[in-house]
């Protein structure tokens, strides 16, 4: 039985927010006081309410967790890849939550060296993540970053892989990754602003010197940019990158000259993006220069790097988005996207002979994997589809023979790919555009309007959600759910213009696309309003907030994870992490035109007295990307304006951040909460 519990009510303290002579009243602004005991008490009250209102589903949550876990091979390992004489792999042990990073010298069956056992390192921490693993050119040292709070502020350390000693040097508040110069003693790394968490400084560290004496080699002054550092595949250059949403700039330094001065590759021009690949004596530049909306590839000699020297290598194509290039001695491989589908094109350097890898459906994902060496005929790539588990494949580019190195195992003996059907359909948007939807469902699921359907989308930053396989999702499909990914504008599924039509003053297209996809799915009898559910996280949580305000009546339930819902207040506060770097995505509300437009859709600002669908809102207290107080304020305001008896549940992980729990299986418990919410709602309809 569901326990009754008193509905939480946050107190109201009026806060007047004025901009452009416009006054907004924010009664829940006080919830951003992270250290305020009353704030903590309110969050704990919401958690207690969630537990009480879902206590009757605890057995379902537990069984879903065990079911999802049972499909995953516990003693699993990645496919080893060879780099600088060693075969590197990551493996897991039965009953353990965290990875073990290993390597073997020269041969795949050589004696295993354990570099890092994260299960031991995580002891005593509620959250643990090791990132940025970087081995020195002589293979003796490893730089690595550790985050034990989940705010993506990593402590950088160095381990001697020969002696297993972890040096006492600790560099705080970094991105977690570092790059070795070729002298095996100089490291370059990125530090964050302690308040905004913007990555804005590149430092040079020399082994044996105190971190406080590290030299600042670059400071990114523009608050809309972040900076990072990496090494080219050729191992010849250290590269500092600066990027905003729509503009990039790079600086280069010979990796053999770590004490030298970086010089700008080609100075930043607003709206121009470029990225670098170094091969032999030339750089290859992927760029949108000169109106190349879908990007083109250009080339230039090492000593003439300014953009006026670049010449076309692969010209711009109106219908093909050029996403990436991978270089080898005899071949190069292009990652392209046409009509929404991934394509991998292999081209010989000497003859120009080319061909595409064959893929035979419309709901797959194919991508270039880890290929650290130039001198090979083997391309490693990955493939999966909505009905096909992930595979890692080694493909001989000369003989065109492929070897499946690993296919994801779905344990439990109940998965047969022929039991599932996937398809791609096109929904008409209200402005005449066609929006693609990738669907998967069990072959026995009825398509007569009576089946439950979970519709997911993200729709921001040009980030494309490709159709993918999920063992976890089987728990819904096997219970009669249809799963749909709506490739709405704001992503880059149909090319760069698809993104441009879903950002800044076109952002409303993202929300109406999602709603129009929902209505099309209902019209075509994949589901009905009584059985339609929606889900999105982060910027996809903004999408959830918008559709609830715009068209709540066609959704029975909505899951909003770490939702970015207080758009205007957040974007006006440049002390909040990541805010200034977001202006090119959402607009700068310090300008009235953007202020007015953002106010027109910001979920928090547009909550009104109306009927709402059943809702589950999830966040992490330590989230550095969408601060916990955005969903907290939103839920408080939704409770105030609710005109129905539908569920409104708010669950806060007090130990986690934007990505949720850190353990390999612990994160499944969070998915089990979401699925139990959906299944319980569906059960109550029956």
Number of C-alpha atoms within 10 A of each C-alpha: 8 11 11 9 12 11 15 20 14 23 13 14 13 13 14 12 13 10 13 11 8 11 11 15 13 18 17 21 19 19 24 15 12 15 9 11 10 15 18 16 11 18 24 16 19 24 19 18 22 21 19 15 20 19 15 14 18 14 11 18 23 15 14 22 24 15 16 22 20 14 18 17 16 18 11 15 16 14 16 18 17 19 17 14 13 18 20 20 19 18 17 21 15 9 9 16 18 22 20 19 19 18 23 19 17 13 12 16 9 12 10 14 14 15 19 20 17 18 16 11 14 20 10 9 11 15 18 22 20 22 18 17 19 17 22 20 16 11 16 14 22 21 22 21 26 25 22 20 18 25 19 25 22 26 22 27 20 22 20 17 17 11 9 13 11 15 12 11 16 15 20 18 21 25 24 26 26 31 23 26 25 20 14 16 15 19 21 26 24 26 27 21 14 13 10 16 23 24 23 20 21 25 19 22 22 16 13 10 10 13 16 9 11 16 13 15 16 16 16 18 10 13 17 19 23 25 23 22 21 18 20 15 16 14 17 19 21 24 24 25 22 22 20 22 17 17 18 23 22 22 19 21 21 18 21 14 16 21 13 11 12 18 13 17 21 17 15 17 12 11 14 17 20 23 16 19 17 20 18 10 9 15 20 23 26 22 23 22 18 10 12 17 19 21 27 25 26 22 21 21 15 14 11 14 19 13 17 9 13 17 14 13 14 13 13 22 13 14 13 21 27 26 18 19 20 19 22 19 14 16 24 19 21 19 18 20 20 15 13 19 19 21 22 21 16 22 19 17 14 8 9 11 10 13 13 12 12 9 15 6 11 18 25 21 20 22 17 19 16 16 18 16 17 17 11 14 18 22 21 20 18 18 20 21 21 27 24 19 17 20 18 21 21 19 19 15 21 12 9 10 10 14 12 13 14 15 16 16 15 16 15 13 7 9 15 10 12 10 12 19 16 21 14 17 15 16 22 15 19 12 9 8 12 16 21 22 25 23 22 24 26 22 15 12 19 17 15 12 19 18 20 28 30 24 23 24 27 28 32 25 20 22 13 21 18 21 26 19 21 16 19 19 16 21 17 21 21 18 14 19 27 25 25 25 23 29 29 33 35 30 26 27 27 22 26 23 18 19 24 21 19 26 23 18 16 15 23 20 20 26 26 21 27 29 25 19 26 28 20 18 23 21 12 14 15 25 26 23 20 20 23 28 27 26 22 22 22 21 21 24 27 28 32 31 29 25 23 26 20 16 15 21 15 20 23 22 27 29 26 27 28 30 30 27 30 25 21 24 19 20 23 16 12 15 14 18 20 22 22 24 20 17 19 17 20 23 19 20 23 14 11 14 12 18 21 14 19 24 18 14 25 21 27 26 20 16 20 16 14 15 17 25 22 21 25 22 22 24 29 26 23 22 24 20 20 28 24 27 24 23 27 28 22 22 24 22 21 18 18 14 15 17 13 13 10 14 16 22 23 25 23 23 19 18 18 22 26 24 18 24 21 20 18 14 19 14 15 19 18 18 17 23 21 20 21 23 24 27 16 14 18 19 9 7 8 5
